[in-house]
Amino acid sequence: MPGSGWQSEGIENLTKSPHAKLHPVPIRAVTIKSGFWGRRRQVNVAKSIPSMHDLLEANGRMNNFRRLAKKSSAP
């Protein structure tokens, strides 16, 4: 249902703050395409996340997640 849940909320709820000068923007209103944050996002997707996955795999940590998802019986 559009307009409900976390997609309609901002990251911080500042409605009760007497000092807030900024207003929250719904998460669904934000897109990251190009520029500084777009490049950072691409690096995360292409390099950082796969590197972290490989490290978690190499050190046996991914088995913990697989066990929690009931997809492994590894010790």
N, CA, C, O and CB atoms as a CASP TS submission, in Angstrom:
PFRMAT TS
TARGET T0000
AUTHOR 0000-0000-0000
METHOD Language model
MODEL 1
PARENT N/A
ATOM      1  N   MET     1       0.854  -1.180   0.000  1.00  0.00           N
ATOM      2  CA  MET     1       0.000   0.000   0.000  1.00  0.00           C
ATOM      3  C   MET     1       0.897   1.240   0.000  1.00  0.00           C
ATOM      4  O   MET     1       1.612   1.469   0.976  1.00  0.00           O
ATOM      5  CB  MET     1      -0.970   0.000   1.234  1.00  0.00           C
ATOM      6  N   PRO     2       0.880   2.029  -1.045  1.00  0.00           N
ATOM      7  CA  PRO     2       1.699   3.244  -1.093  1.00  0.00           C
ATOM      8  C   PRO     2       1.315   4.214   0.017  1.00  0.00           C
ATOM      9  O   PRO     2       0.140   4.356   0.359  1.00  0.00           O
ATOM     10  CB  PRO     2       1.559   3.930  -2.455  1.00  0.00           C
ATOM     11  N   GLY     3       2.309   4.869   0.566  1.00  0.00           N
ATOM     12  CA  GLY     3       2.044   5.880   1.574  1.00  0.00           C
ATOM     13  C   GLY     3       2.002   5.338   2.985  1.00  0.00           C
ATOM     14  O   GLY     3       1.743   6.085   3.928  1.00  0.00           O
ATOM     15  N   SER     4       2.256   4.037   3.148  1.00  0.00           N
ATOM     16  CA  SER     4       2.254   3.498   4.508  1.00  0.00           C
ATOM     17  C   SER     4       3.570   2.796   4.774  1.00  0.00           C
ATOM     18  O   SER     4       4.299   2.439   3.849  1.00  0.00           O
ATOM     19  CB  SER     4       1.069   2.528   4.722  1.00  0.00           C
ATOM     20  N   GLY     5       3.863   2.605   6.042  1.00  0.00           N
ATOM     21  CA  GLY     5       5.084   1.904   6.391  1.00  0.00           C
ATOM     22  C   GLY     5       6.304   2.797   6.321  1.00  0.00           C
ATOM     23  O   GLY     5       6.206   4.021   6.234  1.00  0.00           O
ATOM     24  N   TRP     6       7.456   2.150   6.361  1.00  0.00           N
ATOM     25  CA  TRP     6       8.718   2.872   6.426  1.00  0.00           C
ATOM     26  C   TRP     6       9.000   3.715   5.195  1.00  0.00           C
ATOM     27  O   TRP     6       9.728   4.702   5.303  1.00  0.00           O
ATOM     28  CB  TRP     6       9.831   1.909   6.629  1.00  0.00           C
ATOM     29  N   GLN     7       8.455   3.370   4.014  1.00  0.00           N
ATOM     30  CA  GLN     7       8.725   4.147   2.813  1.00  0.00           C
ATOM     31  C   GLN     7       8.173   5.565   2.901  1.00  0.00           C
ATOM     32  O   GLN     7       8.644   6.456   2.194  1.00  0.00           O
ATOM     33  CB  GLN     7       8.145   3.450   1.609  1.00  0.00           C
ATOM     34  N   SER     8       7.203   5.780   3.741  1.00  0.00           N
ATOM     35  CA  SER     8       6.585   7.097   3.875  1.00  0.00           C
ATOM     36  C   SER     8       7.207   7.917   4.991  1.00  0.00           C
ATOM     37  O   SER     8       6.861   9.084   5.176  1.00  0.00           O
ATOM     38  CB  SER     8       5.105   6.951   4.121  1.00  0.00           C
ATOM     39  N   GLU     9       8.114   7.319   5.729  1.00  0.00           N
ATOM     40  CA  GLU     9       8.710   8.007   6.863  1.00  0.00           C
ATOM     41  C   GLU     9      10.104   8.506   6.513  1.00  0.00           C
ATOM     42  O   GLU     9      10.747   8.007   5.589  1.00  0.00           O
ATOM     43  CB  GLU     9       8.765   7.084   8.082  1.00  0.00           C
ATOM     44  N   GLY    10      10.547   9.478   7.250  1.00  0.00           N
ATOM     45  CA  GLY    10      11.920   9.934   7.117  1.00  0.00           C
ATOM     46  C   GLY    10      12.828   9.071   7.973  1.00  0.00           C
ATOM     47  O   GLY    10      12.355   8.227   8.734  1.00  0.00           O
ATOM     48  N   ILE    11      14.106   9.277   7.853  1.00  0.00           N
ATOM     49  CA  ILE    11      15.057   8.504   8.644  1.00  0.00           C
ATOM     50  C   ILE    11      14.939   8.872  10.129  1.00  0.00           C
ATOM     51  O   ILE    11      15.004   7.999  10.994  1.00  0.00           O
ATOM     52  CB  ILE    11      16.500   8.743   8.140  1.00  0.00           C
ATOM     53  N   GLU    12      14.768  10.144  10.415  1.00  0.00           N
ATOM     54  CA  GLU    12      14.618  10.620  11.785  1.00  0.00           C
ATOM     55  C   GLU    12      13.243  11.234  11.966  1.00  0.00           C
ATOM     56  O   GLU    12      12.762  11.953  11.091  1.00  0.00           O
ATOM     57  CB  GLU    12      15.717  11.641  12.139  1.00  0.00           C
ATOM     58  N   ASN    13      12.611  10.958  13.089  1.00  0.00           N
ATOM     59  CA  ASN    13      11.326  11.579  13.395  1.00  0.00           C
ATOM     60  C   ASN    13      11.599  12.831  14.228  1.00  0.00           C
ATOM     61  O   ASN    13      11.892  12.747  15.420  1.00  0.00           O
ATOM     62  CB  ASN    13      10.370  10.584  14.153  1.00  0.00           C
ATOM     63  N   LEU    14      11.499  13.977  13.586  1.00  0.00           N
ATOM     64  CA  LEU    14      11.804  15.245  14.240  1.00  0.00           C
ATOM     65  C   LEU    14      10.553  16.060  14.567  1.00  0.00           C
ATOM     66  O   LEU    14      10.661  17.228  14.940  1.00  0.00           O
ATOM     67  CB  LEU    14      12.723  16.061  13.366  1.00  0.00           C
ATOM     68  N   THR    15       9.388  15.471  14.434  1.00  0.00           N
ATOM     69  CA  THR    15       8.151  16.221  14.604  1.00  0.00           C
ATOM     70  C   THR    15       7.990  16.833  15.996  1.00  0.00           C
ATOM     71  O   THR    15       7.343  17.871  16.134  1.00  0.00           O
ATOM     72  CB  THR    15       6.986  15.329  14.318  1.00  0.00           C
ATOM     73  N   LYS    16       8.560  16.217  17.019  1.00  0.00           N
ATOM     74  CA  LYS    16       8.398  16.734  18.382  1.00  0.00           C
ATOM     75  C   LYS    16       9.574  17.577  18.847  1.00  0.00           C
ATOM     76  O   LYS    16       9.587  18.046  19.985  1.00  0.00           O
ATOM     77  CB  LYS    16       8.199  15.594  19.339  1.00  0.00           C
ATOM     78  N   SER    17      10.553  17.774  17.989  1.00  0.00           N
ATOM     79  CA  SER    17      11.731  18.531  18.383  1.00  0.00           C
ATOM     80  C   SER    17      11.497  20.029  18.182  1.00  0.00           C
ATOM     81  O   SER    17      11.190  20.460  17.071  1.00  0.00           O
ATOM     82  CB  SER    17      12.959  18.066  17.585  1.00  0.00           C
ATOM     83  N   PRO    18      11.640  20.830  19.250  1.00  0.00           N
ATOM     84  CA  PRO    18      11.477  22.268  19.095  1.00  0.00           C
ATOM     85  C   PRO    18      12.678  22.917  18.399  1.00  0.00           C
ATOM     86  O   PRO    18      12.622  24.090  18.030  1.00  0.00           O
ATOM     87  CB  PRO    18      11.261  22.909  20.451  1.00  0.00           C
ATOM     88  N   HIS    19      13.751  22.163  18.223  1.00  0.00           N
ATOM     89  CA  HIS    19      14.979  22.708  17.651  1.00  0.00           C
ATOM     90  C   HIS    19      15.213  22.288  16.198  1.00  0.00           C
ATOM     91  O   HIS    19      16.142  22.779  15.557  1.00  0.00           O
ATOM     92  CB  HIS    19      16.152  22.284  18.486  1.00  0.00           C
ATOM     93  N   ALA    20      14.393  21.399  15.683  1.00  0.00           N
ATOM     94  CA  ALA    20      14.612  20.891  14.326  1.00  0.00           C
ATOM     95  C   ALA    20      14.404  21.993  13.295  1.00  0.00           C
ATOM     96  O   ALA    20      13.374  22.668  13.288  1.00  0.00           O
ATOM     97  CB  ALA    20      13.671  19.710  14.033  1.00  0.00           C
ATOM     98  N   LYS    21      15.379  22.163  12.441  1.00  0.00           N
ATOM     99  CA  LYS    21      15.270  23.131  11.358  1.00  0.00           C
ATOM    100  C   LYS    21      15.036  22.426  10.030  1.00  0.00           C
ATOM    101  O   LYS    21      14.663  23.054   9.039  1.00  0.00           O
ATOM    102  CB  LYS    21      16.530  23.999  11.284  1.00  0.00           C
ATOM    103  N   LEU    22      15.255  21.127  10.019  1.00  0.00           N
ATOM    104  CA  LEU    22      15.047  20.324   8.812  1.00  0.00           C
ATOM    105  C   LEU    22      13.776  19.515   8.957  1.00  0.00           C
ATOM    106  O   LEU    22      13.339  19.215  10.067  1.00  0.00           O
ATOM    107  CB  LEU    22      16.253  19.394   8.545  1.00  0.00           C
ATOM    108  N   HIS    23      13.197  19.171   7.845  1.00  0.00           N
ATOM    109  CA  HIS    23      11.997  18.344   7.842  1.00  0.00           C
ATOM    110  C   HIS    23      12.319  17.024   7.167  1.00  0.00           C
ATOM    111  O   HIS    23      13.025  17.002   6.159  1.00  0.00           O
ATOM    112  CB  HIS    23      10.818  19.061   7.128  1.00  0.00           C
ATOM    113  N   PRO    24      11.811  15.920   7.708  1.00  0.00           N
ATOM    114  CA  PRO    24      12.109  14.624   7.115  1.00  0.00           C
ATOM    115  C   PRO    24      11.536  14.495   5.704  1.00  0.00           C
ATOM    116  O   PRO    24      10.491  15.061   5.384  1.00  0.00           O
ATOM    117  CB  PRO    24      11.565  13.514   7.997  1.00  0.00           C
ATOM    118  N   VAL    25      12.234  13.752   4.887  1.00  0.00           N
ATOM    119  CA  VAL    25      11.797  13.461   3.528  1.00  0.00           C
ATOM    120  C   VAL    25      11.479  11.977   3.483  1.00  0.00           C
ATOM    121  O   VAL    25      12.283  11.171   3.951  1.00  0.00           O
ATOM    122  CB  VAL    25      12.886  13.859   2.457  1.00  0.00           C
ATOM    123  N   PRO    26      10.330  11.590   2.933  1.00  0.00           N
ATOM    124  CA  PRO    26      10.023  10.161   2.847  1.00  0.00           C
ATOM    125  C   PRO    26      11.106   9.421   2.053  1.00  0.00           C
ATOM    126  O   PRO    26      11.612   9.930   1.052  1.00  0.00           O
ATOM    127  CB  PRO    26       8.640   9.945   2.193  1.00  0.00           C
ATOM    128  N   ILE    27      11.446   8.236   2.505  1.00  0.00           N
ATOM    129  CA  ILE    27      12.486   7.448   1.846  1.00  0.00           C
ATOM    130  C   ILE    27      12.139   7.211   0.379  1.00  0.00           C
ATOM    131  O   ILE    27      13.025   7.234  -0.475  1.00  0.00           O
ATOM    132  CB  ILE    27      12.681   6.106   2.567  1.00  0.00           C
ATOM    133  N   ARG    28      10.869   6.986   0.079  1.00  0.00           N
ATOM    134  CA  ARG    28      10.480   6.717  -1.304  1.00  0.00           C
ATOM    135  C   ARG    28      10.650   7.927  -2.212  1.00  0.00           C
ATOM    136  O   ARG    28      10.571   7.799  -3.434  1.00  0.00           O
ATOM    137  CB  ARG    28       9.049   6.252  -1.351  1.00  0.00           C
ATOM    138  N   ALA    29      10.880   9.091  -1.636  1.00  0.00           N
ATOM    139  CA  ALA    29      11.058  10.303  -2.431  1.00  0.00           C
ATOM    140  C   ALA    29      12.513  10.513  -2.840  1.00  0.00           C
ATOM    141  O   ALA    29      12.829  11.468  -3.550  1.00  0.00           O
ATOM    142  CB  ALA    29      10.565  11.510  -1.656  1.00  0.00           C
ATOM    143  N   VAL    30      13.393   9.625  -2.395  1.00  0.00           N
ATOM    144  CA  VAL    30      14.819   9.801  -2.645  1.00  0.00           C
ATOM    145  C   VAL    30      15.321   8.753  -3.639  1.00  0.00           C
ATOM    146  O   VAL    30      15.048   7.561  -3.495  1.00  0.00           O
ATOM    147  CB  VAL    30      15.612   9.715  -1.328  1.00  0.00           C
ATOM    148  N   THR    31      16.056   9.216  -4.646  1.00  0.00           N
ATOM    149  CA  THR    31      16.737   8.301  -5.568  1.00  0.00           C
ATOM    150  C   THR    31      18.190   8.748  -5.693  1.00  0.00           C
ATOM    151  O   THR    31      18.496   9.940  -5.657  1.00  0.00           O
ATOM    152  CB  THR    31      16.031   8.270  -6.977  1.00  0.00           C
ATOM    153  N   ILE    32      19.062   7.784  -5.837  1.00  0.00           N
ATOM    154  CA  ILE    32      20.480   8.076  -6.013  1.00  0.00           C
ATOM    155  C   ILE    32      20.843   7.618  -7.411  1.00  0.00           C
ATOM    156  O   ILE    32      20.822   6.424  -7.710  1.00  0.00           O
ATOM    157  CB  ILE    32      21.374   7.372  -4.916  1.00  0.00           C
ATOM    158  N   LYS    33      21.177   8.574  -8.266  1.00  0.00           N
ATOM    159  CA  LYS    33      21.467   8.229  -9.655  1.00  0.00           C
ATOM    160  C   LYS    33      22.923   8.472 -10.012  1.00  0.00           C
ATOM    161  O   LYS    33      23.650   7.523 -10.302  1.00  0.00           O
ATOM    162  CB  LYS    33      20.577   9.020 -10.585  1.00  0.00           C
ATOM    163  N   SER    34      23.356   9.707  -9.997  1.00  0.00           N
ATOM    164  CA  SER    34      24.722  10.006 -10.421  1.00  0.00           C
ATOM    165  C   SER    34      25.372  10.952  -9.423  1.00  0.00           C
ATOM    166  O   SER    34      24.855  11.159  -8.326  1.00  0.00           O
ATOM    167  CB  SER    34      24.739  10.619 -11.841  1.00  0.00           C
ATOM    168  N   GLY    35      26.493  11.517  -9.803  1.00  0.00           N
ATOM    169  CA  GLY    35      27.179  12.451  -8.924  1.00  0.00           C
ATOM    170  C   GLY    35      27.920  11.738  -7.822  1.00  0.00           C
ATOM    171  O   GLY    35      28.182  10.538  -7.907  1.00  0.00           O
ATOM    172  N   PHE    36      28.258  12.486  -6.780  1.00  0.00           N
ATOM    173  CA  PHE    36      29.065  11.957  -5.680  1.00  0.00           C
ATOM    174  C   PHE    36      28.461  10.693  -5.083  1.00  0.00           C
ATOM    175  O   PHE    36      29.147   9.674  -4.999  1.00  0.00           O
ATOM    176  CB  PHE    36      29.224  13.007  -4.598  1.00  0.00           C
ATOM    177  N   TRP    37      27.197  10.730  -4.667  1.00  0.00           N
ATOM    178  CA  TRP    37      26.586   9.576  -4.000  1.00  0.00           C
ATOM    179  C   TRP    37      26.327   8.438  -4.968  1.00  0.00           C
ATOM    180  O   TRP    37      26.372   7.271  -4.576  1.00  0.00           O
ATOM    181  CB  TRP    37      25.285   9.982  -3.331  1.00  0.00           C
ATOM    182  N   GLY    38      26.061   8.752  -6.209  1.00  0.00           N
ATOM    183  CA  GLY    38      25.892   7.700  -7.207  1.00  0.00           C
ATOM    184  C   GLY    38      27.178   6.912  -7.388  1.00  0.00           C
ATOM    185  O   GLY    38      27.148   5.685  -7.481  1.00  0.00           O
ATOM    186  N   ARG    39      28.308   7.610  -7.438  1.00  0.00           N
ATOM    187  CA  ARG    39      29.609   6.931  -7.555  1.00  0.00           C
ATOM    188  C   ARG    39      29.912   6.106  -6.306  1.00  0.00           C
ATOM    189  O   ARG    39      30.403   4.982  -6.411  1.00  0.00           O
ATOM    190  CB  ARG    39      30.735   7.958  -7.790  1.00  0.00           C
ATOM    191  N   ARG    40      29.624   6.651  -5.137  1.00  0.00           N
ATOM    192  CA  ARG    40      29.852   5.896  -3.896  1.00  0.00           C
ATOM    193  C   ARG    40      28.997   4.631  -3.888  1.00  0.00           C
ATOM    194  O   ARG    40      29.462   3.563  -3.489  1.00  0.00           O
ATOM    195  CB  ARG    40      29.533   6.769  -2.651  1.00  0.00           C
ATOM    196  N   ARG    41      27.764   4.756  -4.324  1.00  0.00           N
ATOM    197  CA  ARG    41      26.863   3.607  -4.352  1.00  0.00           C
ATOM    198  C   ARG    41      27.393   2.542  -5.306  1.00  0.00           C
ATOM    199  O   ARG    41      27.363   1.354  -4.986  1.00  0.00           O
ATOM    200  CB  ARG    41      25.442   4.041  -4.766  1.00  0.00           C
ATOM    201  N   GLN    42      27.874   2.956  -6.466  1.00  0.00           N
ATOM    202  CA  GLN    42      28.423   2.010  -7.428  1.00  0.00           C
ATOM    203  C   GLN    42      29.634   1.277  -6.856  1.00  0.00           C
ATOM    204  O   GLN    42      29.775   0.070  -7.049  1.00  0.00           O
ATOM    205  CB  GLN    42      28.806   2.731  -8.718  1.00  0.00           C
ATOM    206  N   VAL    43      30.505   1.997  -6.154  1.00  0.00           N
ATOM    207  CA  VAL    43      31.667   1.351  -5.530  1.00  0.00           C
ATOM    208  C   VAL    43      31.196   0.322  -4.503  1.00  0.00           C
ATOM    209  O   VAL    43      31.740  -0.780  -4.440  1.00  0.00           O
ATOM    210  CB  VAL    43      32.594   2.406  -4.856  1.00  0.00           C
ATOM    211  N   ASN    44      30.192   0.670  -3.702  1.00  0.00           N
ATOM    212  CA  ASN    44      29.670  -0.278  -2.721  1.00  0.00           C
ATOM    213  C   ASN    44      29.132  -1.527  -3.396  1.00  0.00           C
ATOM    214  O   ASN    44      29.434  -2.644  -2.977  1.00  0.00           O
ATOM    215  CB  ASN    44      28.576   0.373  -1.881  1.00  0.00           C
ATOM    216  N   VAL    45      28.337  -1.342  -4.438  1.00  0.00           N
ATOM    217  CA  VAL    45      27.725  -2.474  -5.121  1.00  0.00           C
ATOM    218  C   VAL    45      28.777  -3.328  -5.830  1.00  0.00           C
ATOM    219  O   VAL    45      28.732  -4.556  -5.758  1.00  0.00           O
ATOM    220  CB  VAL    45      26.681  -1.985  -6.124  1.00  0.00           C
ATOM    221  N   ALA    46      29.714  -2.687  -6.508  1.00  0.00           N
ATOM    222  CA  ALA    46      30.674  -3.414  -7.335  1.00  0.00           C
ATOM    223  C   ALA    46      31.870  -3.960  -6.554  1.00  0.00           C
ATOM    224  O   ALA    46      32.407  -5.008  -6.914  1.00  0.00           O
ATOM    225  CB  ALA    46      31.168  -2.520  -8.428  1.00  0.00           C
ATOM    226  N   LYS    47      32.295  -3.277  -5.501  1.00  0.00           N
ATOM    227  CA  LYS    47      33.536  -3.656  -4.815  1.00  0.00           C
ATOM    228  C   LYS    47      33.349  -3.994  -3.334  1.00  0.00           C
ATOM    229  O   LYS    47      33.707  -5.086  -2.893  1.00  0.00           O
ATOM    230  CB  LYS    47      34.534  -2.543  -4.941  1.00  0.00           C
ATOM    231  N   SER    48      32.788  -3.053  -2.571  1.00  0.00           N
ATOM    232  CA  SER    48      32.740  -3.218  -1.117  1.00  0.00           C
ATOM    233  C   SER    48      31.895  -4.407  -0.681  1.00  0.00           C
ATOM    234  O   SER    48      32.352  -5.232   0.111  1.00  0.00           O
ATOM    235  CB  SER    48      32.204  -1.965  -0.480  1.00  0.00           C
ATOM    236  N   ILE    49      30.687  -4.504  -1.180  1.00  0.00           N
ATOM    237  CA  ILE    49      29.791  -5.587  -0.753  1.00  0.00           C
ATOM    238  C   ILE    49      30.343  -6.950  -1.166  1.00  0.00           C
ATOM    239  O   ILE    49      30.371  -7.858  -0.336  1.00  0.00           O
ATOM    240  CB  ILE    49      28.384  -5.388  -1.345  1.00  0.00           C
ATOM    241  N   PRO    50      30.789  -7.133  -2.429  1.00  0.00           N
ATOM    242  CA  PRO    50      31.385  -8.427  -2.777  1.00  0.00           C
ATOM    243  C   PRO    50      32.636  -8.751  -1.947  1.00  0.00           C
ATOM    244  O   PRO    50      32.850  -9.908  -1.585  1.00  0.00           O
ATOM    245  CB  PRO    50      31.740  -8.444  -4.255  1.00  0.00           C
ATOM    246  N   SER    51      33.456  -7.748  -1.645  1.00  0.00           N
ATOM    247  CA  SER    51      34.647  -7.991  -0.826  1.00  0.00           C
ATOM    248  C   SER    51      34.261  -8.447   0.575  1.00  0.00           C
ATOM    249  O   SER    51      34.859  -9.377   1.116  1.00  0.00           O
ATOM    250  CB  SER    51      35.513  -6.725  -0.746  1.00  0.00           C
ATOM    251  N   MET    52      33.269  -7.801   1.158  1.00  0.00           N
ATOM    252  CA  MET    52      32.809  -8.198   2.495  1.00  0.00           C
ATOM    253  C   MET    52      32.231  -9.609   2.458  1.00  0.00           C
ATOM    254  O   MET    52      32.477 -10.408   3.362  1.00  0.00           O
ATOM    255  CB  MET    52      31.754  -7.201   3.029  1.00  0.00           C
ATOM    256  N   HIS    53      31.470  -9.912   1.422  1.00  0.00           N
ATOM    257  CA  HIS    53      30.907 -11.254   1.276  1.00  0.00           C
ATOM    258  C   HIS    53      32.028 -12.284   1.213  1.00  0.00           C
ATOM    259  O   HIS    53      31.966 -13.309   1.891  1.00  0.00           O
ATOM    260  CB  HIS    53      30.020 -11.344   0.013  1.00  0.00           C
ATOM    261  N   ASP    54      33.059 -12.020   0.400  1.00  0.00           N
ATOM    262  CA  ASP    54      34.180 -12.951   0.274  1.00  0.00           C
ATOM    263  C   ASP    54      34.894 -13.150   1.606  1.00  0.00           C
ATOM    264  O   ASP    54      35.275 -14.271   1.942  1.00  0.00           O
ATOM    265  CB  ASP    54      35.167 -12.451  -0.776  1.00  0.00           C
ATOM    266  N   LEU    55      35.079 -12.075   2.365  1.00  0.00           N
ATOM    267  CA  LEU    55      35.713 -12.190   3.681  1.00  0.00           C
ATOM    268  C   LEU    55      34.849 -12.995   4.657  1.00  0.00           C
ATOM    269  O   LEU    55      35.361 -13.829   5.404  1.00  0.00           O
ATOM    270  CB  LEU    55      35.988 -10.796   4.257  1.00  0.00           C
ATOM    271  N   LEU    56      33.554 -12.743   4.646  1.00  0.00           N
ATOM    272  CA  LEU    56      32.647 -13.502   5.514  1.00  0.00           C
ATOM    273  C   LEU    56      32.662 -14.983   5.146  1.00  0.00           C
ATOM    274  O   LEU    56      32.647 -15.848   6.021  1.00  0.00           O
ATOM    275  CB  LEU    56      31.212 -12.946   5.416  1.00  0.00           C
ATOM    276  N   GLU    57      32.693 -15.265   3.848  1.00  0.00           N
ATOM    277  CA  GLU    57      32.761 -16.652   3.365  1.00  0.00           C
ATOM    278  C   GLU    57      34.076 -17.299   3.788  1.00  0.00           C
ATOM    279  O   GLU    57      34.080 -18.411   4.315  1.00  0.00           O
ATOM    280  CB  GLU    57      32.613 -16.704   1.824  1.00  0.00           C
ATOM    281  N   ALA    58      35.195 -16.605   3.557  1.00  0.00           N
ATOM    282  CA  ALA    58      36.519 -17.153   3.841  1.00  0.00           C
ATOM    283  C   ALA    58      36.714 -17.450   5.326  1.00  0.00           C
ATOM    284  O   ALA    58      37.463 -18.360   5.680  1.00  0.00           O
ATOM    285  CB  ALA    58      37.590 -16.189   3.367  1.00  0.00           C
ATOM    286  N   ASN    59      36.054 -16.698   6.188  1.00  0.00           N
ATOM    287  CA  ASN    59      36.208 -16.883   7.626  1.00  0.00           C
ATOM    288  C   ASN    59      35.086 -17.703   8.251  1.00  0.00           C
ATOM    289  O   ASN    59      35.001 -17.810   9.474  1.00  0.00           O
ATOM    290  CB  ASN    59      36.283 -15.547   8.299  1.00  0.00           C
ATOM    291  N   GLY    60      34.227 -18.281   7.419  1.00  0.00           N
ATOM    292  CA  GLY    60      33.159 -19.147   7.918  1.00  0.00           C
ATOM    293  C   GLY    60      31.975 -18.424   8.534  1.00  0.00           C
ATOM    294  O   GLY    60      31.095 -19.064   9.110  1.00  0.00           O
ATOM    295  N   ARG    61      31.937 -17.123   8.426  1.00  0.00           N
ATOM    296  CA  ARG    61      30.844 -16.368   9.056  1.00  0.00           C
ATOM    297  C   ARG    61      29.515 -16.504   8.301  1.00  0.00           C
ATOM    298  O   ARG    61      28.446 -16.390   8.902  1.00  0.00           O
ATOM    299  CB  ARG    61      31.225 -14.896   9.151  1.00  0.00           C
ATOM    300  N   MET    62      29.581 -16.745   7.002  1.00  0.00           N
ATOM    301  CA  MET    62      28.335 -16.883   6.236  1.00  0.00           C
ATOM    302  C   MET    62      27.542 -18.097   6.690  1.00  0.00           C
ATOM    303  O   MET    62      26.317 -18.125   6.571  1.00  0.00           O
ATOM    304  CB  MET    62      28.635 -16.990   4.738  1.00  0.00           C
ATOM    305  N   ASN    63      28.240 -19.101   7.212  1.00  0.00           N
ATOM    306  CA  ASN    63      27.531 -20.276   7.724  1.00  0.00           C
ATOM    307  C   ASN    63      26.605 -19.915   8.873  1.00  0.00           C
ATOM    308  O   ASN    63      25.557 -20.539   9.040  1.00  0.00           O
ATOM    309  CB  ASN    63      28.524 -21.337   8.176  1.00  0.00           C
ATOM    310  N   ASN    64      26.976 -18.912   9.672  1.00  0.00           N
ATOM    311  CA  ASN    64      26.093 -18.464  10.760  1.00  0.00           C
ATOM    312  C   ASN    64      24.771 -17.959  10.196  1.00  0.00           C
ATOM    313  O   ASN    64      23.707 -18.284  10.723  1.00  0.00           O
ATOM    314  CB  ASN    64      26.775 -17.354  11.599  1.00  0.00           C
ATOM    315  N   PHE    65      24.829 -17.167   9.131  1.00  0.00           N
ATOM    316  CA  PHE    65      23.607 -16.646   8.509  1.00  0.00           C
ATOM    317  C   PHE    65      22.810 -17.779   7.867  1.00  0.00           C
ATOM    318  O   PHE    65      21.583 -17.803   7.952  1.00  0.00           O
ATOM    319  CB  PHE    65      23.949 -15.569   7.454  1.00  0.00           C
ATOM    320  N   ARG    66      23.504 -18.711   7.228  1.00  0.00           N
ATOM    321  CA  ARG    66      22.812 -19.847   6.601  1.00  0.00           C
ATOM    322  C   ARG    66      22.107 -20.706   7.647  1.00  0.00           C
ATOM    323  O   ARG    66      20.995 -21.181   7.421  1.00  0.00           O
ATOM    324  CB  ARG    66      23.806 -20.707   5.797  1.00  0.00           C
ATOM    325  N   ARG    67      22.761 -20.904   8.798  1.00  0.00           N
ATOM    326  CA  ARG    67      22.114 -21.671   9.864  1.00  0.00           C
ATOM    327  C   ARG    67      20.864 -20.956  10.359  1.00  0.00           C
ATOM    328  O   ARG    67      19.837 -21.593  10.595  1.00  0.00           O
ATOM    329  CB  ARG    67      23.089 -21.904  11.031  1.00  0.00           C
ATOM    330  N   LEU    68      20.943 -19.645  10.517  1.00  0.00           N
ATOM    331  CA  LEU    68      19.770 -18.894  10.966  1.00  0.00           C
ATOM    332  C   LEU    68      18.630 -18.985   9.965  1.00  0.00           C
ATOM    333  O   LEU    68      17.460 -18.995  10.348  1.00  0.00           O
ATOM    334  CB  LEU    68      20.133 -17.436  11.202  1.00  0.00           C
ATOM    335  N   ALA    69      18.971 -19.051   8.679  1.00  0.00           N
ATOM    336  CA  ALA    69      17.948 -19.168   7.633  1.00  0.00           C
ATOM    337  C   ALA    69      17.558 -20.623   7.395  1.00  0.00           C
ATOM    338  O   ALA    69      16.773 -20.923   6.495  1.00  0.00           O
ATOM    339  CB  ALA    69      18.448 -18.544   6.327  1.00  0.00           C
ATOM    340  N   LYS    70      18.116 -21.534   8.213  1.00  0.00           N
ATOM    341  CA  LYS    70      17.842 -22.964   8.095  1.00  0.00           C
ATOM    342  C   LYS    70      18.235 -23.509   6.729  1.00  0.00           C
ATOM    343  O   LYS    70      17.555 -24.368   6.168  1.00  0.00           O
ATOM    344  CB  LYS    70      16.373 -23.237   8.352  1.00  0.00           C
ATOM    345  N   LYS    71      19.352 -22.991   6.200  1.00  0.00           N
ATOM    346  CA  LYS    71      19.848 -23.452   4.901  1.00  0.00           C
ATOM    347  C   LYS    71      21.193 -24.149   5.042  1.00  0.00           C
ATOM    348  O   LYS    71      21.842 -24.449   4.040  1.00  0.00           O
ATOM    349  CB  LYS    71      19.968 -22.277   3.928  1.00  0.00           C
ATOM    350  N   SER    72      21.619 -24.411   6.274  1.00  0.00           N
ATOM    351  CA  SER    72      22.882 -25.086   6.513  1.00  0.00           C
ATOM    352  C   SER    72      22.867 -25.748   7.876  1.00  0.00           C
ATOM    353  O   SER    72      22.221 -25.279   8.813  1.00  0.00           O
ATOM    354  CB  SER    72      24.050 -24.106   6.406  1.00  0.00           C
ATOM    355  N   SER    73      23.585 -26.835   7.960  1.00  0.00           N
ATOM    356  CA  SER    73      23.774 -27.477   9.267  1.00  0.00           C
ATOM    357  C   SER    73      25.246 -27.454   9.643  1.00  0.00           C
ATOM    358  O   SER    73      25.692 -28.233  10.487  1.00  0.00           O
ATOM    359  CB  SER    73      23.244 -28.933   9.252  1.00  0.00           C
ATOM    360  N   ALA    74      26.005 -26.552   9.010  1.00  0.00           N
ATOM    361  CA  ALA    74      27.433 -26.420   9.289  1.00  0.00           C
ATOM    362  C   ALA    74      27.642 -26.047  10.754  1.00  0.00           C
ATOM    363  O   ALA    74      26.818 -25.355  11.352  1.00  0.00           O
ATOM    364  CB  ALA    74      28.080 -25.362   8.361  1.00  0.00           C
ATOM    365  N   PRO    75      28.763 -26.517  11.330  1.00  0.00           N
ATOM    366  CA  PRO    75      29.011 -26.187  12.746  1.00  0.00           C
ATOM    367  C   PRO    75      29.308 -24.706  12.937  1.00  0.00           C
ATOM    368  O   PRO    75      29.538 -24.262  14.062  1.00  0.00           O
ATOM    369  CB  PRO    75      30.178 -27.017  13.291  1.00  0.00           C
TER
END
